Amino acid sequence: MATVLITGGAGFIGSHTCLVLIGAGHRVVVVDNLQNSSVEALHRVAELCNLSPGQASGHQVWTSATGESQLIFINGDIRSSEDLDQAFRCGGPGESSEVTAVLHFAGLKAVGDSIHQPLSYWHVNVEGTRCLLEAMRRHACRTIVFSSTAALYGFPKALPIPESSCIQPANPYGQTKAAVEQLLADVAQSEPRWRIARLRYFNPVGAHPSGCIGEDPNGVPSNLFPLITQVAMGIRPHVQIFGSDWPTPDGTGIRDFIHVMDLAEGHRQALDVLLASDEQILTLNLGSGHGHSVLEMIQAFERINGCPVAYEFAPRRPGDVAESVADSSAAKQLLGWSTRRSLEDICRDGWAWRQRNRNGYRNRR
Ligand SMILES: NC(=O)c1ccc[n+]([C@@H]2O[C@H](COP(=O)([O-])OP(=O)(O)OC[C@H]3O[C@@H](n4cnc5c(N)ncnc54)[C@H](O)[C@@H]3O)[C@@H](O)[C@H]2O)c1
């Protein structure tokens, strides 16, 4: 069993990954400032893992039947060395296990916001990661899995997109992720003990099949899938489809949608490989390898769940691309990973989450 620090662990992908890691027997310490999430997500993770809530050193802790703390929450910011030191000490004196590895999800992710607020994006995504790497050095932890993105590839020249494609982000969000990838490469170069995975996600969607945890962004969702579920639920009037004139068969953008549980399992497998092998730096796409247009996704959701989803067309957004589909053969080869869940699973599980949680995690505890 390892102790794993998960930054942004209360967020969408982080919470599902907490569940997978605890299920694999690991102890998890979450640092999250709850800027785009709720601690309720961690309560739900704990319930799904049969952990009991408690307090230790002023932090929320959940323990197993044998009384061991299995999930710890530090309400903190990755740009604060004090908060990070607390997290690496796992909540204060008396805790024995050291943090073996970090899964780094914390960050800002809305492409549109990044165009209007580049300073915030560089501060949180780049400076936040630099602070985290400093803290890892202070605490002799040299293993990190980083949440990178297909947005790095900008307007790809070939499809499906291999990792060797040009890095040419089309927006500030992608620029910050590219900068962090470079920072990680420099760090790896500086000292052979570092073990780093840079995982480039395509379009994570869906939810845990229990419907207990899922995606719950603050404000109007900037991603397609939570918008679809909110429209189906009657919370919003329609989905806006940005662009009906892309060079694709139905004129809407094509994306590689990946079930969040497949993505979470990819993190566990990447971690296992980093901890067991001599690979110093892994750079891997995580996607299904199948493209579906925005219209196809809406129609699949309507068909599978039997509920209508109104939509209307709007102009293309700056920074969007026509088509983005992963070549994930390297992840298959190096991690033994590939997606196991279908578009049907995505639509059914994502809808189960929204139906059980009309208002997401709000007003629950
Ligand atoms: N969801 C996607 O479509 C997608 C695609 C590619 C890459 N990613 C990357 O994956 C990571 C996780 O994405 P997600 O969809 O789970 O997003 P999310 O917003 O649900 O999760 C991010 C978490 O980080 C936390 N956070 C933000 N700033 C912080 C700070 N300064 N200190 C501590 N915590 C902070 C937020 O509160 C949130 O819980 C992000 O880095 C994102 O850029 C996401």
The ligand as a MOL file (V3000), in Angstrom:
LIG
                    3D

  0  0  0     0  0            999 V3000
M  V30 BEGIN CTAB
M  V30 COUNTS 44 48 0 0 0
M  V30 BEGIN ATOM
M  V30 1 N -12.2180 17.5240 -17.7530 0
M  V30 2 C -11.5850 17.6650 -18.9010 0
M  V30 3 O -12.1950 17.7920 -19.9620 0
M  V30 4 C -10.0690 17.6480 -18.9480 0
M  V30 5 C -9.4110 17.3460 -20.1640 0
M  V30 6 C -8.0160 17.3610 -20.1910 0
M  V30 7 C -7.2910 17.6690 -19.0440 0
M  V30 8 N -7.9690 17.9580 -17.8940 0 CHG=1
M  V30 9 C -7.1830 18.3210 -16.7120 0
M  V30 10 O -7.4600 17.3930 -15.6870 0
M  V30 11 C -7.3990 18.0160 -14.4060 0
M  V30 12 C -8.6590 17.7050 -13.6370 0
M  V30 13 O -9.7810 18.1220 -14.4030 0
M  V30 14 P -11.2720 18.0120 -13.8550 0
M  V30 15 O -12.1550 17.8920 -15.0390 0
M  V30 16 O -11.3510 17.0070 -12.7770 0 CHG=-1
M  V30 17 O -11.4430 19.4720 -13.2760 0
M  V30 18 P -12.1130 19.9460 -11.8980 0
M  V30 19 O -12.2350 21.4270 -11.9750 0
M  V30 20 O -13.3420 19.1670 -11.6170 0
M  V30 21 O -10.9860 19.5380 -10.8470 0
M  V30 22 C -9.8970 20.3620 -10.5530 0
M  V30 23 C -9.8130 20.4770 -9.0540 0
M  V30 24 O -8.6950 21.3140 -8.7150 0
M  V30 25 C -9.1090 22.1710 -7.6740 0
M  V30 26 N -8.2410 23.3550 -7.6990 0
M  V30 27 C -8.2320 24.3540 -8.6190 0
M  V30 28 N -7.2770 25.2420 -8.3200 0
M  V30 29 C -6.6640 24.7980 -7.1870 0
M  V30 30 C -5.6100 25.2880 -6.3890 0
M  V30 31 N -4.9800 26.4500 -6.6790 0
M  V30 32 N -5.2310 24.5830 -5.3010 0
M  V30 33 C -5.8760 23.4230 -4.9780 0
M  V30 34 N -6.8880 22.9260 -5.6940 0
M  V30 35 C -7.2780 23.5990 -6.7980 0
M  V30 36 C -10.5720 22.4860 -7.9290 0
M  V30 37 O -11.2740 22.8950 -6.7790 0
M  V30 38 C -11.0680 21.1220 -8.4360 0
M  V30 39 O -11.5190 20.3190 -7.3830 0
M  V30 40 C -7.1990 19.5090 -14.6790 0
M  V30 41 O -5.8370 19.8120 -14.4890 0
M  V30 42 C -7.5840 19.6670 -16.1390 0
M  V30 43 O -6.8770 20.7030 -16.7620 0
M  V30 44 C -9.3270 17.9430 -17.8210 0
M  V30 END ATOM
M  V30 BEGIN BOND
M  V30 1 1 1 2
M  V30 2 2 2 3
M  V30 3 1 2 4
M  V30 4 1 4 5
M  V30 5 2 4 44
M  V30 6 2 5 6
M  V30 7 1 6 7
M  V30 8 2 7 8
M  V30 9 1 8 9
M  V30 10 1 8 44
M  V30 11 1 9 10
M  V30 12 1 9 42
M  V30 13 1 10 11
M  V30 14 1 11 12
M  V30 15 1 11 40
M  V30 16 1 12 13
M  V30 17 1 13 14
M  V30 18 2 14 15
M  V30 19 1 14 16
M  V30 20 1 14 17
M  V30 21 1 17 18
M  V30 22 2 18 19
M  V30 23 1 18 20
M  V30 24 1 18 21
M  V30 25 1 21 22
M  V30 26 1 22 23
M  V30 27 1 23 24
M  V30 28 1 23 38
M  V30 29 1 24 25
M  V30 30 1 25 26
M  V30 31 1 25 36
M  V30 32 1 26 27
M  V30 33 1 26 35
M  V30 34 2 27 28
M  V30 35 1 28 29
M  V30 36 1 29 30
M  V30 37 2 29 35
M  V30 38 1 30 31
M  V30 39 2 30 32
M  V30 40 1 32 33
M  V30 41 2 33 34
M  V30 42 1 34 35
M  V30 43 1 36 37
M  V30 44 1 36 38
M  V30 45 1 38 39
M  V30 46 1 40 41
M  V30 47 1 40 42
M  V30 48 1 42 43
M  V30 END BOND
M  V30 END CTAB
M  END
